[in-house]
Amino acid sequence: MIIQPAERTESVQEYYFSRKLKEIAQMNQQRASSGEDPVINLGIGSPDGMPPAPAVAALCEEARQPGNHAYQSYVGLPELREAFAEWYGRWYGVTLDPKSEIQPLVGSKEGILLISLAFLNKGDKVLVPDPGYPTYSSASRLVEAEILTYDLRQDKGWEPDFDALEKMDLTGVKIMWTNYPNMPTGAPATESLYSRLVAFGMRHGILICNDNPYSFILNDNPLSILAQPQAKDCCLELNSLSKAHNMAGWRVGMVAADKEIIAQILKVKSQMDSGMFKPLQLAAVQALSQGKEWFDSLNAEYALRRQLAGRIFDLLGAEYEKDSAGMFLWGKVDAGLGKEDKSAGECLSDLILYKAGVFITPGFIFGKNGENYIRISLCAKPEVLSRAEQKIRIILEDKEHLDF
C-alpha cells in the first residue's frame, strides 16, 4: 500500500460476519467438489420473505417514470416523511412533525455512524450494552470516542442494571445505546424500562439512542421510547423497514427525534449522499401502509420457525426463552464447553459448523456477557431449520468423534 491507513481504522476489525461468510464460501467450494450439501447458514438475520406486494408494484411502476431518476432531496420526499409520521402515530401512539422530526436513512445502520459523527468528539464517552450490536462499538471507535460497556444479564431480564449505572463514573458520557426488543437476546421492550431510561437520560444529560427495528417481530405490543413523557428532550429512535417488512436489502430506515437533533444529523448526512432513489421512497410509503393482517401473517411464520429453532437448542442442551421477541433465538450453553482461547459458544458453534455443516452464531461477538451463548436466526425456512436439526442430530449421535 502506497500510504498508511488512518489510525482510527486500527481500532476496528473486519465485521465478524464478513469474515465468517468468506470462510463459509470457501467451505462450500470444497463441499461441492466432494458432493456435499452447502453449509446451512442460521447466522445472519436477513429476512427471506417477500416485501409487501404494493411496495414491489410501486417500485416497478415508479422506476419506469422518466422523471424519477434524478438526485433527490437530502431530507426525503414529503410523502415518505408523512408516511413515517402516520406509522408512528398509528402503531406507537407518538406524534412526530414530518417536516422537522423525521430523517429518512439508507437503513438504520447508517444512522448509528451519522449520530456518532454528529454528536461525539474525540474522547467523549459512550455507554454501549454488553451483549449488544457490534456496530455501536465500532462506530464509537471510528469517531475516537471512549466506550463504557454496561452489563445486560439474564438474571436482570437483559435490562440495564440502573443501580450499577448510577455507581459508574458518568463524567463525559454523551450517548447511551439501547435496543429493545433486544438483539441478540430477544428481551422485550416495556413501558417501565423506557420510563427509567428517559429518567436516567434526563438526570445525567445523556442522549438515549434507542434502536428499534424489531418491535413488530413476534411481539403484539410495539412500543417506542418516544411515547414516554419528556422523551424528545433526551432521546432519539432509529427504526427500519428491513425486518418487519422483509426489505433488508432495500436499505430504508429513519431516525426520529426533536428537530434540533435531526438538524445536526442532517448536517452530517448531507455531506455523505445525494438522497434516496425516488421510486424506493414511494415504494416505502406503500410498505408503511400495511395493516395488522400483514404483521399477523409474518409472525405466524416466525412463531413456527422459533419453535423449530427451539428444537435445535433442545438437542444442544441450550437454555432459552420460548416466547422471546425479535427474529433470533438466544440460548445459553454449558460453560464447560469452552477452552482456554475460546468461549463455550464459539466452541460449540465451530463444532456444529465443521462437523454438521450448520452455522450458528456464537454469542461472544456481541460482548463478554454473550460468551456462553449461541444465536439462531429465524430467517430460514421451516424445512431448512428441520434439515439443520437432522444434521446436528446425526453428529451428536456419533459422540466418540466429537471434541467436546
C-alpha positions as CSV (number, residue, x, y, z in Angstrom):
1,M,0.0,0.0,0.0
2,I,1.4,3.4,-1.0
3,I,0.1,5.2,2.1
4,Q,-0.7,4.2,5.7
5,P,-4.4,3.8,6.7
6,A,-5.9,6.2,9.1
7,E,-5.0,5.4,12.7
8,R,-8.7,5.2,13.6
9,T,-9.1,2.1,11.4
10,E,-6.7,0.2,13.8
11,S,-9.4,0.3,16.4
12,V,-11.8,-1.9,14.4
13,Q,-11.6,-5.2,12.6
14,E,-13.5,-6.5,9.6
15,Y,-17.0,-7.3,10.7
16,Y,-17.3,-10.9,12.1
17,F,-20.0,-11.9,9.7
18,S,-18.0,-10.6,6.7
19,R,-15.0,-12.8,7.8
20,K,-17.2,-15.8,8.6
21,L,-19.1,-15.7,5.3
22,K,-15.9,-15.7,3.4
23,E,-14.8,-18.8,5.3
24,I,-18.2,-20.5,4.6
25,A,-17.9,-19.6,0.9
26,Q,-14.6,-21.4,0.8
27,M,-16.1,-24.4,2.7
28,N,-18.9,-24.6,0.2
29,Q,-16.5,-24.8,-2.7
30,Q,-14.7,-27.7,-1.0
31,R,-18.1,-29.3,-0.1
32,A,-19.3,-29.0,-3.7
33,S,-16.2,-30.7,-5.1
34,S,-16.8,-33.7,-2.7
35,G,-20.5,-33.8,-3.4
36,E,-21.7,-32.5,-0.1
37,D,-24.5,-30.1,0.5
38,P,-23.6,-26.4,1.2
39,V,-23.4,-25.1,4.7
40,I,-26.8,-24.2,6.2
41,N,-26.5,-20.6,7.4
42,L,-28.5,-19.9,10.5
43,G,-26.4,-16.9,11.4
44,I,-27.5,-13.5,9.9
45,G,-30.9,-12.0,10.3
46,S,-31.7,-11.3,6.7
47,P,-35.4,-11.9,6.1
48,D,-36.1,-14.4,3.3
49,G,-39.8,-13.4,2.7
50,M,-41.2,-11.1,0.1
51,P,-41.9,-7.4,0.8
52,P,-45.5,-6.3,0.7
53,A,-46.8,-6.6,-2.9
54,P,-47.9,-3.0,-3.1
55,A,-44.3,-1.9,-2.3
56,V,-42.9,-4.1,-5.1
57,A,-45.5,-2.9,-7.5
58,A,-44.8,0.8,-6.7
59,L,-41.1,0.3,-7.1
60,C,-41.5,-1.2,-10.5
61,E,-44.1,1.4,-11.7
62,E,-42.2,4.4,-10.4
63,A,-38.9,3.2,-11.9
64,R,-40.5,3.3,-15.3
65,Q,-41.2,7.0,-15.0
66,P,-38.5,9.2,-16.8
67,G,-38.5,11.9,-14.2
68,N,-37.8,9.7,-11.2
69,H,-34.1,9.0,-11.7
70,A,-32.5,12.3,-10.7
71,Y,-30.9,13.3,-7.4
72,Q,-33.4,13.6,-4.6
73,S,-33.7,15.9,-1.6
74,Y,-31.5,15.1,1.4
75,V,-34.5,15.2,3.7
76,G,-36.5,12.7,1.8
77,L,-39.8,13.1,0.0
78,P,-42.6,14.7,2.0
79,E,-44.8,11.7,1.2
80,L,-42.2,9.4,2.9
81,R,-41.8,11.6,6.0
82,E,-45.5,11.9,6.3
83,A,-45.9,8.1,6.0
84,F,-43.3,7.5,8.7
85,A,-45.2,10.0,11.0
86,E,-48.5,8.3,10.3
87,W,-46.9,4.9,11.0
88,Y,-45.6,6.2,14.4
89,G,-48.9,7.7,15.3
90,R,-50.9,4.5,14.4
91,W,-48.7,1.9,15.9
92,Y,-46.7,3.7,18.7
93,G,-49.0,6.5,19.7
94,V,-46.3,9.0,19.0
95,T,-46.9,12.4,17.3
96,L,-44.0,13.4,15.1
97,D,-43.7,16.5,12.9
98,P,-42.9,15.1,9.5
99,K,-41.2,18.3,8.4
100,S,-38.7,18.5,11.2
101,E,-38.7,15.4,13.5
102,I,-38.0,12.6,11.0
103,Q,-35.0,11.9,8.8
104,P,-35.1,9.0,6.3
105,L,-31.9,7.0,6.2
106,V,-30.2,4.4,4.0
107,G,-31.0,1.8,6.6
108,S,-30.8,2.5,10.3
109,K,-27.2,1.1,10.4
110,E,-26.2,4.3,8.6
111,G,-27.8,6.3,11.4
112,I,-25.5,4.8,14.0
113,L,-22.4,6.3,12.4
114,L,-24.2,9.5,11.5
115,I,-25.3,10.0,15.1
116,S,-21.8,9.3,16.3
117,L,-20.3,11.8,13.8
118,A,-22.8,14.4,14.7
119,F,-22.5,14.3,18.5
120,L,-19.2,12.7,19.6
121,N,-15.8,14.4,19.8
122,K,-12.6,12.5,20.4
123,G,-12.5,11.3,24.0
124,D,-16.3,11.7,24.6
125,K,-17.8,8.7,26.4
126,V,-20.5,6.3,25.1
127,L,-22.5,3.7,27.0
128,V,-22.7,0.5,25.0
129,P,-24.6,-2.6,26.1
130,D,-22.9,-6.0,26.6
131,P,-24.2,-8.0,24.9
132,G,-25.1,-5.7,22.1
133,Y,-25.0,-4.9,18.4
134,P,-21.3,-4.7,17.5
135,T,-21.8,-1.6,15.3
136,Y,-22.5,0.6,18.4
137,S,-18.9,-0.1,19.5
138,S,-17.3,0.1,16.0
139,A,-18.9,3.4,15.2
140,S,-17.8,4.8,18.5
141,R,-14.3,3.7,17.9
142,L,-14.2,5.2,14.4
143,V,-15.0,8.6,15.8
144,E,-12.4,8.1,18.6
145,A,-14.9,8.1,21.4
146,E,-14.3,6.2,24.7
147,I,-16.6,3.1,25.2
148,L,-18.0,2.3,28.6
149,T,-19.8,-1.0,28.5
150,Y,-22.8,-1.6,30.7
151,D,-24.0,-5.1,31.6
152,L,-27.1,-6.8,30.3
153,R,-27.6,-10.1,32.2
154,Q,-30.1,-12.9,32.1
155,D,-30.9,-12.6,35.8
156,K,-32.0,-9.0,35.2
157,G,-34.2,-9.8,32.2
158,W,-31.5,-8.4,29.9
159,E,-32.4,-4.9,31.1
160,P,-29.8,-2.4,32.3
161,D,-28.9,-2.5,36.0
162,F,-29.8,1.1,36.8
163,D,-28.2,0.8,40.3
164,A,-24.9,-0.3,38.7
165,L,-25.2,2.5,36.2
166,E,-25.7,5.1,38.9
167,K,-22.4,3.9,40.5
168,M,-20.4,4.4,37.4
169,D,-18.4,7.5,36.7
170,L,-20.6,9.1,34.1
171,T,-18.5,12.2,33.6
172,G,-18.2,12.9,29.9
173,V,-20.8,10.4,28.8
174,K,-22.9,11.9,26.0
175,I,-24.7,8.9,24.4
176,M,-26.2,5.7,25.6
177,W,-27.1,3.0,23.1
178,T,-30.2,0.9,23.8
179,N,-32.0,-1.7,21.7
180,Y,-35.4,-3.3,22.5
181,P,-36.8,-5.7,21.6
182,N,-33.2,-6.7,22.2
183,M,-30.8,-8.1,19.8
184,P,-29.3,-10.6,20.4
185,T,-31.3,-11.7,23.5
186,G,-34.9,-11.2,22.4
187,A,-35.8,-9.4,25.6
188,P,-39.0,-7.2,25.0
189,A,-39.4,-3.5,25.5
190,T,-41.6,-2.4,28.4
191,E,-43.1,0.9,29.4
192,S,-41.3,0.7,32.7
193,L,-37.9,0.2,31.0
194,Y,-38.4,3.1,28.7
195,S,-39.6,5.3,31.5
196,R,-36.5,4.5,33.5
197,L,-34.2,5.2,30.5
198,V,-35.8,8.6,29.9
199,A,-35.4,9.5,33.6
200,F,-31.8,8.3,33.5
201,G,-31.0,10.4,30.4
202,M,-32.7,13.5,31.8
203,R,-30.9,13.1,35.2
204,H,-27.4,12.8,33.7
205,G,-27.7,14.9,30.4
206,I,-27.2,11.8,28.3
207,L,-28.7,11.3,24.8
208,I,-30.5,7.9,24.8
209,C,-30.3,6.4,21.4
210,N,-32.9,3.6,21.1
211,D,-32.5,1.2,18.2
212,N,-36.0,-0.2,17.4
213,P,-36.1,-2.4,14.3
214,Y,-37.6,-5.5,15.9
215,S,-40.7,-4.1,17.6
216,F,-43.2,-5.9,15.3
217,I,-41.5,-9.3,15.2
218,L,-43.1,-11.9,17.5
219,N,-44.4,-9.0,19.5
220,D,-48.1,-8.0,19.8
221,N,-47.4,-4.7,21.6
222,P,-44.9,-2.5,19.6
223,L,-43.5,0.3,21.8
224,S,-41.4,3.4,21.2
225,I,-39.3,5.2,23.7
226,L,-40.6,8.4,22.2
227,A,-44.1,7.7,23.7
228,Q,-42.7,8.5,27.2
229,P,-43.1,12.0,28.7
230,Q,-40.1,14.2,28.1
231,A,-38.6,11.6,25.8
232,K,-37.9,14.1,23.0
233,D,-35.8,16.1,25.4
234,C,-33.2,13.4,25.8
235,C,-34.0,10.5,23.2
236,L,-33.8,9.7,19.6
237,E,-35.1,6.5,18.0
238,L,-33.9,4.6,14.9
239,N,-36.3,2.4,13.0
240,S,-36.3,0.4,9.8
241,L,-38.4,-1.4,7.2
242,S,-35.7,-4.1,7.0
243,K,-37.1,-6.6,9.4
244,A,-40.8,-6.0,9.8
245,H,-41.4,-5.6,6.0
246,N,-38.9,-8.1,4.6
247,M,-36.9,-5.2,3.0
248,A,-33.4,-5.6,4.4
249,G,-31.7,-5.1,1.0
250,W,-33.8,-2.0,0.2
251,R,-32.0,0.0,2.9
252,V,-34.9,2.1,4.1
253,G,-34.7,3.4,7.7
254,M,-35.3,6.5,9.7
255,V,-34.4,8.4,12.8
256,A,-37.0,10.3,14.8
257,A,-36.1,13.0,17.4
258,D,-36.5,16.6,18.4
259,K,-35.9,18.9,15.4
260,E,-32.6,20.2,16.8
261,I,-31.2,16.7,16.9
262,I,-32.5,15.9,13.4
263,A,-30.9,19.1,12.1
264,Q,-27.5,18.0,13.4
265,I,-27.8,14.6,11.9
266,L,-28.8,16.1,8.6
267,K,-25.8,18.4,8.7
268,V,-23.6,15.3,8.5
269,K,-25.8,13.1,6.3
270,S,-26.0,15.8,3.6
271,Q,-22.2,15.6,3.2
272,M,-22.4,11.8,2.6
273,D,-25.0,11.1,0.0
274,S,-27.4,12.7,-2.5
275,G,-30.7,11.4,-1.4
276,M,-32.6,8.1,-1.7
277,F,-33.8,6.8,-5.1
278,K,-37.3,8.3,-5.6
279,P,-39.1,5.0,-6.6
280,L,-37.6,3.4,-3.4
281,Q,-39.1,6.1,-1.3
282,L,-42.5,5.8,-2.9
283,A,-42.4,2.1,-2.5
284,A,-41.6,2.5,1.2
285,V,-44.7,4.6,1.5
286,Q,-46.8,1.6,0.4
287,A,-45.0,-0.7,2.8
288,L,-45.7,1.6,5.7
289,S,-49.4,1.5,5.0
290,Q,-49.6,-2.2,5.8
291,G,-52.2,-3.2,8.4
292,K,-52.4,-5.7,11.2
293,E,-53.0,-8.6,8.8
294,W,-49.5,-8.2,7.3
295,F,-47.9,-8.5,10.7
296,D,-50.1,-11.4,11.8
297,S,-49.1,-13.4,8.8
298,L,-45.5,-12.5,9.2
299,N,-45.5,-13.5,12.9
300,A,-47.4,-16.8,12.3
301,E,-44.4,-17.9,10.2
302,Y,-41.8,-16.6,12.7
303,A,-43.6,-18.4,15.5
304,L,-43.3,-21.7,13.7
305,R,-39.6,-21.0,13.0
306,R,-39.0,-20.1,16.6
307,Q,-40.4,-23.5,17.6
308,L,-38.2,-25.3,15.2
309,A,-35.1,-23.3,16.3
310,G,-36.1,-24.3,19.9
311,R,-35.9,-28.0,18.9
312,I,-32.3,-27.4,17.8
313,F,-31.5,-25.8,21.1
314,D,-33.2,-28.6,22.9
315,L,-30.9,-31.0,21.0
316,L,-27.9,-29.0,22.0
317,G,-29.0,-28.6,25.7
318,A,-29.2,-24.9,25.4
319,E,-31.5,-22.9,27.7
320,Y,-33.7,-20.3,26.0
321,E,-36.9,-18.2,26.4
322,K,-39.7,-19.9,24.3
323,D,-41.6,-16.6,23.9
324,S,-38.7,-14.2,23.1
325,A,-39.3,-11.4,20.6
326,G,-37.4,-10.5,17.5
327,M,-36.1,-12.7,14.7
328,F,-33.5,-14.6,16.7
329,L,-33.4,-17.3,19.4
330,W,-30.8,-16.8,22.0
331,G,-29.6,-19.8,24.1
332,K,-27.3,-20.4,27.0
333,V,-24.9,-23.4,26.7
334,D,-22.7,-25.2,29.2
335,A,-19.8,-23.0,30.1
336,G,-17.7,-26.2,30.4
337,L,-17.6,-26.5,26.6
338,G,-15.2,-23.6,26.5
339,K,-11.4,-23.8,26.1
340,E,-8.6,-21.5,27.2
341,D,-8.7,-19.5,24.0
342,K,-12.4,-19.9,23.0
343,S,-15.7,-19.3,24.8
344,A,-18.2,-22.1,25.1
345,G,-20.5,-20.5,22.5
346,E,-17.7,-20.3,19.9
347,C,-16.5,-23.8,20.6
348,L,-20.0,-25.2,20.1
349,S,-20.6,-23.0,17.0
350,D,-17.4,-24.2,15.4
351,L,-18.1,-27.8,16.2
352,I,-21.5,-27.7,14.6
353,L,-20.2,-25.8,11.6
354,Y,-17.2,-28.1,10.9
355,K,-18.9,-31.4,11.8
356,A,-22.5,-30.8,10.7
357,G,-22.2,-28.1,8.1
358,V,-24.6,-25.8,10.0
359,F,-23.6,-22.3,11.1
360,I,-25.0,-20.9,14.3
361,T,-23.8,-17.6,15.6
362,P,-21.6,-17.6,18.7
363,G,-22.6,-15.1,21.3
364,F,-19.1,-13.8,22.1
365,I,-19.3,-11.4,19.1
366,F,-21.9,-9.4,21.0
367,G,-19.7,-8.9,24.1
368,K,-18.2,-10.7,27.0
369,N,-21.6,-11.4,28.5
370,G,-22.5,-13.4,25.4
371,E,-19.6,-15.8,25.6
372,N,-21.7,-18.8,26.9
373,Y,-24.5,-18.2,24.4
374,I,-25.4,-19.1,20.8
375,R,-27.9,-17.5,18.5
376,I,-30.1,-18.9,15.7
377,S,-31.6,-16.7,13.1
378,L,-35.3,-17.3,12.3
379,C,-34.6,-16.1,8.7
380,A,-34.5,-19.7,7.4
381,K,-37.5,-21.6,6.0
382,P,-39.0,-24.3,8.2
383,E,-37.7,-27.1,6.0
384,V,-34.2,-25.6,6.3
385,L,-34.4,-25.5,10.1
386,S,-35.6,-29.1,10.2
387,R,-32.8,-30.2,7.9
388,A,-30.3,-28.4,10.2
389,E,-31.8,-30.2,13.2
390,Q,-31.3,-33.6,11.4
391,K,-27.7,-32.8,10.5
392,I,-26.9,-31.9,14.1
393,R,-28.7,-34.9,15.5
394,I,-26.6,-37.2,13.3
395,I,-23.3,-35.8,14.6
396,L,-24.4,-35.8,18.2
397,E,-25.3,-39.5,18.0
398,D,-21.7,-40.1,17.0
399,K,-20.3,-38.7,20.2
400,E,-17.0,-40.5,20.1
401,H,-15.9,-38.4,17.2
402,L,-16.9,-35.1,18.8
403,D,-14.3,-32.9,20.5
404,F,-16.4,-31.7,23.4
